[in-house]
């Protein structure tokens, strides 16, 4: 169960990082400042994902079976939100 939770969280966080970078790059005007901003944003989002994954794995290791089910539900809910926002069209 620990491996499943860690793998699902890793996949969701990678999708979240890609989604954030795609959305921001689509809205930025092209130019030299946009590239620097995208690099900085990629570093910040990757750092957030790494810290989040580390904390989540620590929670999974210390949790009992009921808490693991709650954590699994949280990750599945987060995956559903990322999936919905990935496929939805931006509001005009």
C-alpha positions in Angstrom: 0.0 0.0 0.0 2.9 2.4 0.8 4.3 1.9 -2.7 0.9 2.4 -4.4 0.4 5.7 -2.4 3.9 6.9 -3.2 3.6 6.1 -6.9 0.2 7.7 -7.2 1.4 10.9 -5.4 4.5 11.1 -7.6 2.4 10.8 -10.8 -0.1 13.4 -9.6 2.6 15.8 -8.6 4.4 15.4 -12.0 1.1 16.0 -13.8 0.5 19.1 -11.6 4.0 20.5 -12.4 3.5 20.0 -16.1 0.0 21.5 -16.0 1.1 24.6 -14.1 4.0 25.2 -16.6 1.7 24.7 -19.6 -0.9 27.1 -18.3 1.6 29.8 -17.4 3.5 29.5 -20.7 0.3 29.7 -22.7 -0.6 33.1 -21.1 2.8 34.7 -21.2 3.8 36.9 -24.0 6.9 35.7 -25.9 10.2 37.4 -24.9 13.4 37.1 -23.0 11.7 37.8 -19.6 9.2 35.0 -20.2 11.9 32.4 -20.5 13.5 33.5 -17.3 10.1 33.5 -15.5 9.4 30.0 -16.8 12.7 28.7 -15.5 12.1 30.3 -12.1 8.6 28.9 -12.0 9.7 25.5 -13.0 12.3 25.5 -10.1 9.7 26.7 -7.6 7.1 24.1 -8.7 9.6 21.3 -8.7 10.8 22.2 -5.2 7.2 22.3 -4.0 6.5 18.9 -5.6 9.7 17.4 -4.0 8.9 18.7 -0.5 5.3 17.6 -0.9 6.2 14.1 -1.9 8.7 13.8 0.9 6.2 14.9 3.5 3.5 12.7 2.1 5.8 9.6 2.1 6.6 10.4 5.8 2.9 10.6 6.6 2.2 7.3 4.8 5.0 5.5 6.7 3.6 6.7 10.1 -0.1 6.2 9.3 -2.3 3.3 10.3 -4.5 1.5 7.7 -7.5 3.8 8.1 -5.4 6.9 7.6 -3.8 5.3 4.5 -7.3 5.0 3.0 -7.9 8.6 3.8 -4.6 9.6 2.1 -5.4 7.5 -0.9 -8.8 9.2 -1.2 -7.0 12.6 -1.0 -4.6 11.6 -3.8 -7.4 10.3 -6.0 -9.4 13.5 -5.4 -6.3 15.6 -6.3 -5.8 13.5 -9.4 -9.4 14.0 -10.4 -9.0 17.8 -10.0 -5.8 17.8 -12.1 -7.5 15.7 -14.7 -10.6 17.9 -14.9 -8.5 21.1 -15.1 -6.2 19.5 -17.7 -9.1 18.8 -20.1 -11.2 21.9 -19.4 -11.0 24.8 -21.7 -10.1 28.2 -20.2 -12.9 30.6 -19.5 -13.0 33.5 -22.0 
